[in-house]
Amino acid sequence: MRTDTLIEILARDAGPATRALAARRLAPAALVGFLASAAVAVAILGAIPATMFASHIPWTKIVYAGALALAAAWLTARLSRPAASVDGPRRVTLAVTVAMAAIGAASLWAEPAESRLPALLGSSWKTCPWSVLALSLPALVATLWAARGLAPTRPRAAGFAAGLLAGAIGAIGYSLHCPEAAIAFVAIWYTAGIVLAGALGAALGPLVLRW
Amino acid sequence: MNADTSPGDFESRLKPIWLRAQAGDAAAYRLCLDMLSARLRGFFKRRLAGLPDAVEDLVQETLLALHLRRGTYDPSLPVTAWVLAIARHKLVDLWRRRGRRDALHDPIDDVAEQLLAVAPEDGGARRDLDVLLRELPPAQHQAIALTKIEGLSVAEAAARTGASESAIKVQVHRGLKRLAALARRDDAT
């Protein structure tokens, strides 16, 4: 087939380009991932008591992971758009993480010295990052699928961003199960789980983000 | 078309037409694809000196990719920057498929990356998209053949096949996606 013929085929009845394509693909992926992680957290791991929702405990985690999810979604959208700058979303993603680390450090500072380590480790520090990673897997499949339908020209970076987004979504789900109260705990172990999901995304990116 | 003296000229000529194309003007879209294909050919020719028979294949693959992903174009960006990023991605993809890992380190970003050189279609494509079109599932092949090749409107194609208009559009889109995937796989063999 000659290229002229191909151009005829593509241009005929092409119609308008889809608007806000990144949001159209990423938003449903994030929603599906969230519903899956919340369902597993509540139905299999078991939900925290409803009275806990009157305290800051789940909300700190949800606000942190939610902010990180928005920043990572922005980053994923930019990395899925050829030639777009990623400076803005990269700065915001970093700022959210650093702000949470600073709040965590300050809250730890306010504790008496002997209760700092127990607050930092809680009762579940060994399992928390892995649970967050496990709960992020459905979201990771969905966000990688969404990014693949866009145009990521840097597959490793785009995979990392999609993984961070999935990790943050998994963390929101996990917060429905996790009873840990210390902000420093969230700043460290939740972040570790989210970064693990990002690393998995970065490893998968070059394999699956091909087009 | 050879009158451009600087990269900015091409961009400033292309962008208004491109924006009309994005809004649904098929004639403007055809013109953009024409303008871009001539320059993509020049771009790939300079970088595929050792693989001249791959040039036209890559032009066609890039046009398909541009078309399928044109929703990722952001009006705040230069059209040429967006097109070049996709063209470079296709070039790297080709090298990887051909197992030329060393070529991945070619300093493709160092060269003045503008789509300045216009090259007419000459050798033709090595891979024949007509053949690949026949490999599509029948519904997709038929939808593309009726609307894109026979030139029926979507409504006429819907009447002819008994499918709904939106089903025809979906089949055309899926068919082109499938065609792009088949083209990549075909190249690996």
Interface residues (C-beta under 8 A of the other chain):
Chain A: M1 R2 T3 D4 L6 I7 E8 I9 L10 A11 R12 D13 A14 G15 P16 A17 T18 R19 L21 A22 S80 R81 P82 A83 A84 L150 A151 T153 R210 W211
Chain B: A21 Q22 A23 G24 A26 A27 Y29 R30 L33 D34 S37 E56 V59 Q60 L63 L64 A65 H67 R69 R70 G71 T72 Y73 D74 L77 P78 A81 W82 L84 A85 I86 R88 H89 D93 E121 G124 A125 D128 L129 D130 L133 I144 T147 K148 I149 G151 S153 V154 K169 V172 L176 A180 R184
